[in-house]
């Protein structure tokens, strides 16, 4: 099973990440791990969320498409 961000979601993620000032950003380790991308299929649509280790969350779900 593959889950991808579409072009619009990718733009929103890049903008959010560039404006998100997190103390973990510089010290996320050699393999990263600061961000968790979560894709949850439901009967209505796909829930797409990105969680930062500091607790901030970005919801990229396309609810208008449901």
ABEGO torsion letter per residue (X at the ends): XBBBBBAAAAAAAAAAAAABBBAAAABAEAAEGABBBBBBBBAAEBBBBBBBAAGBBBBABBAAAX
